Amino acid sequence: MTQASPKVIIHGGAGSAHGHKDRLMTLREDLHSIVKQVYSKAEAGASARDCVVMGCQLMEDSPHFNAGYGSVLQSDGQVRMSAGLMDGRAQRFSGIINVSRVRHPIDLAAYLQPAPDRVLSDFGAAELAREMRIPPFDPVTDLRLQEWMRERANNFRSPMAGVVAEAVDIPEDFESRRGTIGVVVLDMEGHLAAGTSTGGKGLERLGRVSDSATVAGNYANSFAAVSCTGIGEDIIDECLAARIVVRVSDGMDILAAFEKSFGEATAHKRDFGAIALSHQGQIAWGKTSDVLLAAYHTGDGVGDTLELDSGTLTGVV
């Protein structure tokens, strides 16, 4: 199936606004700029997988998001990042878990796509980075370090760091509250891919594994592709990305799949969001949280989810 134009949707986190929606709106420029760049690459004929990798790299480079540069610190003051990539054309998943001192975790996930062993954690991830001759990179920003030091001074009373646009007992000028990133692309040939990258929850127990490098948080096939953001454990409990994709594969319209899946999630009191594309070019999103930081390109122009009211759970264009 050939598309007249590609489609792109990206996200930068999901969470609670707590009266700081004006501050969230400043992210619009970042999101719009990145989605336009990814769309331009797709429009030039690049594969969905290559477009997803580039989009994730751009978002990992932004200190506004909890992925790559700007990732949150874990309880021991270290950054450990995870990323997942799924090529819907091949229906192949690859992932990297708790890797440190790299600029683009998504690059390691992409490198593993043709490998027989396609999901690596900590020591294996470090060895892969050496094998790829990736130069060491310090992803810690001053804001993330300040956040960790505040939590240490308070004996780590918070269950997690400010990964999703939260504003919990912080100064007005402290703007490190951003979330996991994700990119979903439908290319010119009608193929789908999805990628997700994260610094984790922050302040978590050592060895904790996020949803981003699992099929619960990132999944794609020839029918649909989904990337999730929010509380990883909630996403895993719902097996959200794979659940939505399977429903679309079984013949359900993507909006109906989102409405059913998010209705179930609301009943279970989950806290997350998701973005998706169908092979028919439908762009979809959903959230149980107040805010989903997402932008999309329809081929005719750019839109975003930043002005959706908190009562809107799902949407599609």
Residue frames relative to the residue before (quaternion, step in Angstrom):
aa qw qx qy qz dx dy dz
M 1.0000 0.0000 0.0000 0.0000 0.00 0.00 0.00
T 0.1789 -0.7961 0.5730 0.0765 3.57 -0.85 1.01
Q 0.2920 -0.7621 0.5572 0.1532 3.53 -0.91 0.97
A 0.5217 -0.6127 0.4899 0.3352 3.58 -1.12 0.65
S 0.7864 -0.0413 0.0345 0.6154 3.56 1.12 -0.68
P 0.5216 -0.6270 0.4629 0.3472 3.58 -1.13 0.53
K 0.2567 -0.7247 0.6120 0.1852 3.54 -1.37 0.09
V 0.0571 -0.7952 0.6037 0.0000 3.57 -1.10 0.75
I 0.0702 0.7494 -0.6584 0.0021 3.56 -1.17 0.67
I 0.0802 -0.7908 0.6066 0.0142 3.57 -1.03 0.87
H 0.1178 -0.7805 0.6042 0.1089 3.58 -1.22 0.38
G 0.2052 -0.7834 0.5779 0.1010 3.53 -1.27 0.54
G 0.8035 -0.2274 0.1073 0.5396 3.57 1.16 0.51
A 0.1261 -0.7579 0.6339 0.0888 3.54 -1.35 0.25
G 0.2883 0.7680 -0.5355 0.2006 3.56 -0.97 0.78
S 0.6710 -0.4837 0.3863 0.4081 3.53 -1.22 -0.58
A 0.4205 -0.7247 0.4905 0.2396 3.58 -0.88 0.94
H 0.0693 -0.8402 0.5312 0.0841 3.61 1.02 -0.81
G 0.7468 -0.4335 0.2271 0.4503 3.57 0.87 0.96
H 0.6376 0.5310 -0.3318 0.4488 3.59 1.25 0.16
K 0.2101 0.8182 -0.5128 0.1532 3.58 1.06 0.66
D 0.5888 0.5690 -0.3798 0.4305 3.60 1.07 -0.59
R 0.6578 0.4998 -0.3062 0.4730 3.55 1.03 -0.80
L 0.6249 0.5380 -0.3420 0.4507 3.57 1.03 -0.71
M 0.6229 0.5741 -0.3437 0.4053 3.56 1.03 -0.73
T 0.5688 0.5960 -0.3899 0.4113 3.59 1.19 -0.42
L 0.5947 0.5725 -0.3595 0.4351 3.59 1.24 -0.33
R 0.4732 0.7064 -0.4323 0.3003 3.58 1.20 -0.40
E 0.6506 0.5284 -0.3253 0.4378 3.60 0.91 -0.89
D 0.6391 0.5223 -0.3144 0.4690 3.58 0.98 -0.87
L 0.6926 0.4866 -0.2805 0.4525 3.57 0.78 -1.05
H 0.6757 0.4943 -0.3011 0.4566 3.59 0.89 -0.91
S 0.6399 0.5315 -0.3284 0.4474 3.58 0.96 -0.83
I 0.6912 0.4798 -0.2805 0.4619 3.58 0.88 -0.95
V 0.6690 0.4947 -0.3228 0.4511 3.61 0.86 -0.86
K 0.6221 0.5306 -0.3396 0.4649 3.60 1.09 -0.62
Q 0.6559 0.5079 -0.3140 0.4617 3.58 0.99 -0.81
V 0.6504 0.4989 -0.3183 0.4762 3.58 0.97 -0.80
Y 0.6454 0.5208 -0.3230 0.4560 3.58 0.95 -0.84
S 0.6387 0.5334 -0.3309 0.4451 3.59 0.95 -0.83
K 0.6457 0.5065 -0.3211 0.4726 3.58 1.01 -0.77
A 0.6602 0.4984 -0.3031 0.4732 3.57 0.97 -0.86
E 0.6503 0.5258 -0.3090 0.4529 3.58 0.99 -0.85
A 0.6488 0.5099 -0.3068 0.4743 3.58 1.19 -0.56
G 0.6450 -0.5726 0.2992 0.4081 3.58 1.29 0.03
A 0.4219 0.7075 -0.4736 0.3117 3.60 1.23 0.14
S 0.5735 -0.6023 0.4337 0.3467 3.56 -1.19 0.58
A 0.6458 -0.5212 0.3897 0.3993 3.55 -1.22 0.48
R 0.6553 0.5228 -0.3236 0.4387 3.58 0.94 -0.86
D 0.6707 0.4898 -0.3059 0.4656 3.60 0.90 -0.88
C 0.6386 0.5228 -0.3239 0.4626 3.59 1.04 -0.74
V 0.6358 0.5249 -0.3238 0.4640 3.57 1.00 -0.80
V 0.6456 0.5188 -0.3232 0.4579 3.58 0.91 -0.88
M 0.6679 0.4935 -0.3111 0.4621 3.59 0.87 -0.90
G 0.6495 0.5230 -0.3185 0.4508 3.59 0.94 -0.86
C 0.6560 0.4962 -0.3096 0.4771 3.58 0.97 -0.83
Q 0.6198 0.5395 -0.3452 0.4535 3.60 1.00 -0.75
L 0.6588 0.5139 -0.3093 0.4542 3.58 0.91 -0.91
M 0.6974 0.4545 -0.2758 0.4805 3.58 0.95 -0.83
E 0.6141 0.5306 -0.3449 0.4716 3.60 1.13 -0.59
D 0.6465 0.5241 -0.3135 0.4572 3.60 1.18 -0.52
S 0.6430 0.5340 -0.3231 0.4438 3.59 1.21 -0.41
P 0.3810 -0.7361 0.5062 0.2384 3.62 -0.77 0.94
H 0.5204 0.6541 -0.4062 0.3693 3.59 1.27 -0.08
F 0.7544 0.3695 -0.1829 0.5108 3.56 1.19 -0.50
N 0.4799 -0.6658 0.5001 0.2764 3.54 -1.24 0.57
A 0.5645 0.5172 -0.4350 0.4739 3.54 0.40 1.33
G 0.8115 0.1172 -0.0978 0.5641 3.60 -0.87 0.83
Y 0.8135 -0.1035 0.1306 0.5571 3.57 -0.86 -1.02
G 0.7527 0.3122 -0.2481 0.5238 3.57 -0.56 1.17
S 0.4002 0.7223 -0.4746 0.3049 3.59 1.26 0.15
V 0.5435 -0.6164 0.4669 0.3265 3.55 -1.21 0.59
L 0.4485 -0.6736 0.5212 0.2710 3.54 -1.28 0.43
Q 0.4311 -0.6823 0.5262 0.2678 3.54 -1.10 0.72
S 0.7690 -0.4039 0.2305 0.4387 3.57 -1.30 0.15
D 0.7104 0.4347 -0.2627 0.4872 3.61 1.10 -0.58
G 0.5956 -0.6109 0.3492 0.3875 3.59 1.27 0.24
Q 0.5895 0.5598 -0.3693 0.4503 3.59 1.26 0.24
V 0.3689 -0.6894 0.5745 0.2422 3.56 -1.28 0.47
R 0.0467 0.7643 -0.6415 0.0460 3.54 -0.94 0.98
M 0.1368 -0.8403 0.5245 0.0003 3.54 -0.58 1.21
S 0.1493 -0.7759 0.6081 0.0763 3.53 -1.24 0.56
A 0.0014 0.7943 -0.6073 0.0149 3.56 -1.17 0.59
G 0.1192 -0.7769 0.6147 0.0658 3.53 -1.19 0.67
L 0.0742 -0.7770 0.6248 0.0218 3.55 -1.15 0.72
M 0.0168 0.7998 -0.5999 0.0131 3.57 -0.91 0.90
D 0.2517 -0.7505 0.6016 0.1070 3.50 -0.84 1.14
G 0.3364 -0.7855 0.4860 0.1832 3.58 -0.38 1.23
R 0.5876 0.5846 -0.3700 0.4196 3.58 1.11 -0.63
A 0.7552 0.3322 -0.1770 0.5367 3.58 0.93 -0.93
Q 0.2393 -0.7722 0.5176 0.2801 3.57 1.33 -0.45
R 0.4154 0.6926 -0.4534 0.3771 3.51 0.85 1.15
F 0.1793 -0.7881 0.5858 0.0596 3.57 -0.85 1.09
S 0.0400 0.7616 -0.6469 -0.0011 3.55 -1.17 0.68
G 0.0127 0.8336 -0.5500 0.0489 3.56 -1.04 0.67
I 0.2115 -0.7412 0.6254 0.1213 3.50 -1.33 0.43
I 0.1411 -0.8212 0.5525 0.0209 3.58 -0.81 1.02
N 0.8745 -0.0133 -0.0125 0.4847 3.57 -0.93 1.01
V 0.2657 0.7474 -0.5530 0.2547 3.55 0.79 1.07
S 0.2211 -0.7841 0.5705 0.1040 3.59 -1.08 0.74
R 0.8681 0.2096 -0.1175 0.4344 3.51 -1.41 0.37
V 0.5469 0.5277 -0.4663 0.4528 3.56 0.84 1.02
R 0.5215 -0.6567 0.4507 0.3061 3.57 -1.14 0.60
H 0.8160 0.1215 -0.0141 0.5650 3.55 0.91 -0.98
P 0.2565 -0.7825 0.5483 0.1456 3.63 -0.14 1.19
I 0.5968 0.5829 -0.3706 0.4083 3.60 1.06 -0.67
D 0.5836 0.5875 -0.3786 0.4135 3.62 1.12 -0.57
L 0.6531 0.5042 -0.3192 0.4661 3.57 1.01 -0.76
A 0.6312 0.5192 -0.3285 0.4734 3.57 1.02 -0.80
A 0.6544 0.5103 -0.3127 0.4621 3.60 0.99 -0.83
Y 0.6312 0.5455 -0.3253 0.4451 3.59 1.01 -0.81
L 0.6901 0.4962 -0.2682 0.4534 3.57 1.10 -0.75
Q 0.4206 0.7466 -0.4528 0.2462 3.62 1.19 -0.28
P 0.7746 0.3250 -0.2216 0.4952 3.67 0.77 -0.81
A 0.5154 0.6874 -0.3948 0.3256 3.60 1.27 -0.15
P 0.5368 -0.6119 0.4606 0.3541 3.60 -1.16 0.44
D 0.7218 0.2837 -0.1896 0.6021 3.60 1.19 -0.58
R 0.0535 -0.8919 0.4482 -0.0291 3.55 -0.08 1.30
V 0.7231 0.2951 -0.2530 0.5710 3.63 1.24 0.14
L 0.0001 0.8155 -0.5758 0.0584 3.58 -0.56 1.20
S 0.1955 -0.7793 0.5849 0.1117 3.57 -1.14 0.68
D 0.9034 -0.0312 -0.0152 0.4275 3.52 -1.48 0.38
F 0.8201 0.2185 -0.1454 0.5085 3.64 -0.07 -1.21
G 0.6491 0.5043 -0.3167 0.4733 3.57 1.00 -0.77
A 0.6373 0.5237 -0.3200 0.4660 3.56 1.07 -0.76
A 0.6459 0.5145 -0.3156 0.4673 3.58 0.99 -0.83
E 0.6538 0.5042 -0.3088 0.4722 3.57 0.98 -0.83
L 0.6301 0.5253 -0.3313 0.4661 3.59 1.04 -0.76
A 0.6351 0.5252 -0.3338 0.4577 3.61 0.95 -0.82
R 0.6460 0.4966 -0.3188 0.4842 3.59 1.02 -0.74
E 0.6378 0.5328 -0.3189 0.4557 3.58 0.99 -0.86
M 0.7037 0.4448 -0.2517 0.4935 3.57 1.06 -0.80
R 0.3559 -0.7600 0.4623 0.2865 3.58 1.36 -0.11
I 0.2368 0.7653 -0.5494 0.2376 3.54 0.95 0.95
P 0.4013 -0.7199 0.5012 0.2639 3.62 -0.70 0.97
P 0.5650 -0.5994 0.4335 0.3654 3.60 -1.03 0.70
F 0.0412 -0.7910 0.6101 -0.0217 3.54 -1.05 0.86
D 0.2845 -0.7541 0.5699 0.1599 3.57 -0.91 0.95
P 0.1973 -0.8328 0.5077 0.0988 3.64 -0.36 1.18
V 0.4960 0.6864 -0.4196 0.3267 3.62 1.26 -0.04
T 0.1933 -0.7577 0.6131 0.1125 3.57 -0.91 0.97
D 0.6579 -0.5072 0.3729 0.4134 3.56 -1.24 0.36
L 0.6515 0.5296 -0.3241 0.4359 3.58 0.98 -0.84
R 0.6601 0.4952 -0.3138 0.4698 3.59 0.97 -0.82
L 0.6412 0.5117 -0.3282 0.4682 3.58 1.03 -0.75
Q 0.6319 0.5230 -0.3298 0.4673 3.59 0.99 -0.80
E 0.6269 0.5455 -0.3271 0.4499 3.56 1.00 -0.87
W 0.6778 0.4891 -0.2890 0.4668 3.57 0.87 -0.97
M 0.6575 0.5107 -0.3143 0.4562 3.59 0.96 -0.82
R 0.6121 0.5305 -0.3441 0.4748 3.60 1.09 -0.68
E 0.6731 0.4893 -0.2984 0.4673 3.56 0.92 -0.88
R 0.6325 0.5218 -0.3399 0.4605 3.59 0.99 -0.74
A 0.6477 0.5186 -0.3173 0.4593 3.57 1.00 -0.82
N 0.7145 0.4040 -0.2302 0.5228 3.57 1.21 -0.58
N 0.5060 -0.6818 0.3956 0.3502 3.57 1.29 0.42
F 0.5658 -0.6549 0.3623 0.3460 3.57 1.07 0.87
R 0.1392 0.8240 -0.5317 0.1372 3.56 0.78 1.05
S 0.6249 0.5357 -0.3527 0.4451 3.62 1.13 -0.50
P 0.4793 -0.6879 0.4640 0.2858 3.60 -0.99 0.79
M 0.7915 0.0156 0.0086 0.6109 3.57 1.24 -0.43
A 0.5571 -0.5984 0.4515 0.3573 3.56 -1.26 0.33
G 0.6482 -0.5415 0.3719 0.3851 3.56 -1.31 0.12
V 0.0818 0.8620 -0.4944 0.0758 3.55 0.50 1.16
V 0.8100 0.2840 -0.1152 0.4999 3.60 1.10 -0.47
A 0.7368 -0.4691 0.2527 0.4162 3.53 0.51 1.25
E 0.3471 0.7364 -0.5069 0.2833 3.57 1.06 0.71
A 0.1424 -0.7557 0.6279 0.1200 3.54 -1.29 0.30
V 0.1749 0.8159 -0.5181 0.1878 3.54 0.41 1.27
D 0.8366 -0.2032 0.1061 0.4975 3.56 -0.41 1.28
I 0.4985 0.6207 -0.4511 0.4035 3.56 0.81 1.02
P 0.5951 -0.5587 0.4206 0.3961 3.59 -1.15 0.43
E 0.6286 -0.5673 0.3788 0.3736 3.56 -1.17 0.56
D 0.7132 0.4427 -0.2682 0.4726 3.59 1.09 -0.63
F 0.5472 0.6021 -0.4036 0.4185 3.60 1.27 0.10
E 0.0288 0.8624 -0.4978 0.0873 3.56 -0.08 1.32
S 0.3246 0.7628 -0.5059 0.2384 3.59 0.84 0.89
R 0.5093 0.6925 -0.3943 0.3249 3.56 1.30 0.03
R 0.3259 0.7329 -0.5224 0.2893 3.56 0.10 1.28
G 0.3815 -0.7953 0.4449 0.1550 3.58 -1.14 0.42
T 0.7828 -0.3074 0.3021 0.4489 3.47 -1.49 -0.10
I 0.2647 -0.7758 0.5516 0.1541 3.59 -1.08 0.68
G 0.0055 0.7934 -0.6086 -0.0008 3.54 -1.26 0.45
V 0.1268 -0.7758 0.6167 0.0423 3.54 -1.21 0.67
V 0.0199 -0.7749 0.6317 -0.0058 3.58 -0.97 0.92
V 0.0330 -0.8209 0.5682 -0.0464 3.58 -0.83 1.04
L 0.1504 -0.7019 0.6875 0.1099 3.50 -1.27 0.73
D 0.2506 -0.8196 0.4976 0.1333 3.60 -0.50 1.13
M 0.7615 -0.4063 0.2687 0.4275 3.56 -1.35 0.07
E 0.7033 0.4460 -0.2557 0.4910 3.58 1.17 -0.57
G 0.5793 -0.6249 0.3584 0.3814 3.57 1.26 0.10
H 0.5085 0.6341 -0.4269 0.3964 3.59 1.23 0.37
L 0.3026 -0.7734 0.5439 0.1204 3.55 -1.14 0.79
A 0.0542 0.7645 -0.6423 0.0019 3.55 -1.27 0.48
A 0.1176 -0.7788 0.6135 0.0571 3.55 -1.26 0.53
G 0.0177 -0.7866 0.6172 0.0045 3.55 -1.12 0.74
T 0.0580 -0.7866 0.6147 -0.0014 3.56 -1.10 0.77
S 0.0119 -0.8039 0.5936 -0.0351 3.58 -0.96 0.88
T 0.0349 0.8253 -0.5576 0.0820 3.60 -0.95 0.85
G 0.3852 -0.6748 0.5746 0.2573 3.49 -1.37 0.37
G 0.5965 -0.5799 0.3534 0.4278 3.58 1.30 0.08
K 0.7203 -0.4273 0.3226 0.4411 3.58 -1.30 -0.28
G 0.3647 -0.6952 0.5240 0.3303 3.54 1.03 -0.78
L 0.8313 0.1490 -0.1589 0.5114 3.58 -1.03 0.91
E 0.4547 0.7270 -0.4299 0.2827 3.59 1.26 0.11
R 0.6571 -0.4779 0.4130 0.4114 3.53 -1.38 0.27
L 0.5461 -0.6286 0.4378 0.3393 3.59 -0.97 0.82
G 0.7759 0.3211 -0.2573 0.4781 3.54 -0.94 0.94
R 0.4399 0.6930 -0.4649 0.3317 3.60 1.26 -0.10
V 0.2312 -0.7732 0.5814 0.1035 3.57 -0.99 0.90
S 0.3406 -0.7461 0.5384 0.1933 3.58 -0.82 1.00
D 0.6211 -0.5423 0.4110 0.3889 3.56 -1.31 0.07
S 0.5333 0.6978 -0.3960 0.2681 3.60 1.12 -0.62
A 0.7477 0.3365 -0.2045 0.5346 3.59 1.04 -0.68
T 0.5999 0.4857 -0.3941 0.4989 3.57 1.07 0.83
V 0.5949 -0.5802 0.4144 0.3710 3.58 -1.24 0.34
A 0.5128 0.6072 -0.4356 0.4226 3.60 1.26 -0.03
G 0.7745 0.3604 -0.1738 0.4899 3.57 1.05 -0.77
N 0.7988 0.1173 -0.0285 0.5893 3.58 1.21 -0.40
Y 0.2318 0.7884 -0.5327 0.2020 3.59 -0.43 1.19
A 0.0521 0.7929 -0.6043 0.0576 3.55 -1.14 0.70
N 0.0344 0.7442 -0.6663 -0.0314 3.52 -1.31 0.50
S 0.7488 -0.3882 0.2584 0.4710 3.61 -1.13 -0.42
F 0.6726 0.5050 -0.2907 0.4561 3.61 1.26 -0.20
A 0.8063 -0.0720 0.1001 0.5785 3.60 0.99 -0.81
A 0.1321 -0.7636 0.6258 0.0887 3.55 -1.32 0.38
V 0.0651 -0.8170 0.5719 -0.0345 3.58 -0.91 0.99
S 0.0466 -0.7486 0.6599 0.0446 3.55 -1.18 0.75
C 0.2171 -0.8060 0.5449 0.0803 3.58 -0.89 0.99
T 0.0581 -0.7712 0.6329 0.0362 3.54 -1.33 0.40
G 0.5207 0.6157 -0.4634 0.3675 3.57 -1.11 0.61
I 0.7648 -0.3047 0.2475 0.5108 3.58 -1.09 -0.66
G 0.4376 -0.7578 0.4236 0.2342 3.55 -0.39 1.29
E 0.6502 0.5219 -0.3263 0.4454 3.56 0.94 -0.85
D 0.6327 0.5185 -0.3284 0.4722 3.60 1.05 -0.72
I 0.6431 0.5199 -0.3154 0.4655 3.58 1.00 -0.84
I 0.6604 0.4984 -0.3034 0.4727 3.58 0.96 -0.86
D 0.6449 0.5338 -0.3286 0.4372 3.59 0.93 -0.85
E 0.7210 0.3988 -0.2414 0.5127 3.60 1.10 -0.67
C 0.2350 -0.7660 0.5374 0.2631 3.61 1.28 -0.38
L 0.0225 0.9122 -0.4088 -0.0155 3.49 1.17 0.87
A 0.7058 0.4655 -0.2975 0.4435 3.61 0.65 -1.06
A 0.6929 0.4689 -0.2861 0.4671 3.58 0.79 -0.98
R 0.6221 0.5546 -0.3448 0.4318 3.60 1.01 -0.79
I 0.6767 0.4821 -0.2991 0.4692 3.59 0.87 -0.93
V 0.6653 0.5061 -0.3110 0.4522 3.59 0.88 -0.91
V 0.6459 0.5126 -0.3267 0.4619 3.60 0.93 -0.82
R 0.6472 0.5177 -0.3272 0.4540 3.60 0.95 -0.80
V 0.6549 0.4802 -0.3172 0.4899 3.59 0.98 -0.77
S 0.6328 0.5374 -0.3260 0.4523 3.61 1.00 -0.80
D 0.6923 0.4695 -0.2646 0.4799 3.57 1.11 -0.67
G 0.6959 -0.5192 0.2544 0.4260 3.57 1.26 0.21
M 0.5133 0.6407 -0.4282 0.3776 3.58 1.25 -0.02
D 0.5087 -0.6110 0.5067 0.3335 3.59 -1.06 0.73
I 0.5786 -0.6353 0.3734 0.3496 3.58 -0.95 0.82
L 0.6289 0.5137 -0.3527 0.4650 3.62 1.01 -0.64
A 0.6422 0.5093 -0.3212 0.4744 3.59 0.99 -0.79
A 0.6308 0.5316 -0.3273 0.4608 3.59 1.06 -0.78
F 0.6522 0.4972 -0.3066 0.4831 3.58 1.03 -0.79
E 0.6667 0.5106 -0.3154 0.4419 3.58 0.84 -0.92
K 0.6670 0.4882 -0.3044 0.4734 3.59 0.94 -0.84
S 0.6883 0.4928 -0.2846 0.4498 3.57 0.86 -0.98
F 0.7143 0.4311 -0.2635 0.4843 3.58 0.94 -0.84
G 0.5583 0.5589 -0.3936 0.4702 3.58 1.19 -0.34
E 0.6471 0.5011 -0.3070 0.4857 3.57 1.00 -0.83
A 0.6642 0.5175 -0.3011 0.4476 3.56 0.96 -0.92
T 0.6338 0.5294 -0.3289 0.4581 3.59 1.02 -0.78
A 0.6443 0.5182 -0.3158 0.4655 3.56 1.00 -0.83
H 0.7088 0.4290 -0.2446 0.5038 3.58 1.15 -0.65
K 0.4276 -0.7353 0.4326 0.2989 3.59 1.34 0.12
R 0.2495 0.7762 -0.5318 0.2291 3.57 0.91 0.94
D 0.2328 -0.7577 0.5970 0.1234 3.56 -1.29 0.46
F 0.4698 0.6625 -0.4663 0.3505 3.59 -0.12 1.28
G 0.2132 -0.7369 0.6171 0.1753 3.52 -1.39 -0.08
A 0.1045 -0.7870 0.6042 0.0683 3.56 -1.29 0.24
I 0.1728 -0.7438 0.6352 0.1157 3.53 -1.29 0.54
A 0.0016 -0.8239 0.5652 -0.0418 3.57 -1.12 0.60
L 0.1446 -0.7253 0.6596 0.1337 3.50 -1.44 0.26
S 0.2745 -0.7216 0.6035 0.1992 3.56 -1.18 0.59
H 0.6318 -0.5360 0.3916 0.4003 3.58 -1.24 0.31
Q 0.6280 0.5232 -0.3296 0.4725 3.58 1.28 -0.25
G 0.5868 -0.6182 0.3471 0.3912 3.56 1.30 0.05
Q 0.4370 0.6765 -0.4814 0.3458 3.60 1.20 0.25
I 0.2348 -0.7524 0.6052 0.1117 3.55 -1.00 0.95
A 0.0171 0.8358 -0.5439 0.0735 3.59 -0.61 1.12
W 0.0009 0.7783 -0.6279 -0.0062 3.53 -1.27 0.50
G 0.0245 -0.7864 0.6164 0.0315 3.54 -1.29 0.33
K 0.0264 -0.7967 0.6038 0.0027 3.55 -1.25 0.46
T 0.2362 -0.7104 0.6357 0.1883 3.52 -1.25 0.51
S 0.6045 0.5496 -0.3375 0.4676 3.57 1.30 -0.32
D 0.6797 -0.4885 0.3518 0.4190 3.58 -1.30 0.14
V 0.8232 0.1581 -0.0077 0.5453 3.54 0.89 -1.02
L 0.0522 -0.7340 0.6752 0.0519 3.53 -1.17 0.76
L 0.2419 -0.7771 0.5693 0.1165 3.55 -0.62 1.19
A 0.2948 0.7610 -0.5189 0.2543 3.58 -0.03 1.28
A 0.0661 -0.7624 0.6421 0.0461 3.55 -1.25 0.58
Y 0.0991 -0.8082 0.5800 0.0238 3.57 -1.13 0.65
H 0.2403 -0.7338 0.6164 0.1542 3.52 -1.33 0.42
T 0.2759 -0.8051 0.5113 0.1197 3.57 -0.60 1.18
G 0.5755 -0.5198 0.4059 0.4835 3.56 1.25 -0.43
D 0.7213 0.3573 -0.2141 0.5533 3.54 1.23 -0.56
G 0.7885 -0.1885 0.1430 0.5677 3.58 1.17 -0.45
V 0.5483 -0.6204 0.4722 0.3024 3.52 -1.40 0.09
G 0.0055 -0.7693 0.6388 0.0068 3.54 -1.14 0.73
D 0.1518 -0.7865 0.5872 0.1165 3.57 -1.27 0.09
T 0.5062 -0.6604 0.4823 0.2739 3.53 -1.36 0.18
L 0.4263 0.7636 -0.4234 0.2362 3.58 1.24 0.02
E 0.7225 0.4183 -0.2556 0.4875 3.59 1.17 -0.40
L 0.4096 0.6956 -0.4914 0.3269 3.58 1.24 0.19
D 0.4333 -0.6867 0.5067 0.2898 3.59 -0.92 0.81
S 0.6534 -0.5769 0.3337 0.3590 3.53 -1.19 0.61
G 0.6274 0.5452 -0.3492 0.4326 3.59 1.22 -0.20
T 0.5899 0.5784 -0.3682 0.4264 3.57 1.27 -0.20
L 0.2213 -0.8146 0.5250 0.1088 3.58 -0.47 1.18
T 0.8202 0.0737 0.0019 0.5673 3.58 0.90 -0.86
G 0.0299 -0.7900 0.6119 0.0233 3.52 -1.26 0.42
V 0.0307 -0.7929 0.6081 0.0232 3.58 -1.20 0.40
V 0.0604 -0.7674 0.6365 0.0490 3.56 -1.16 0.70
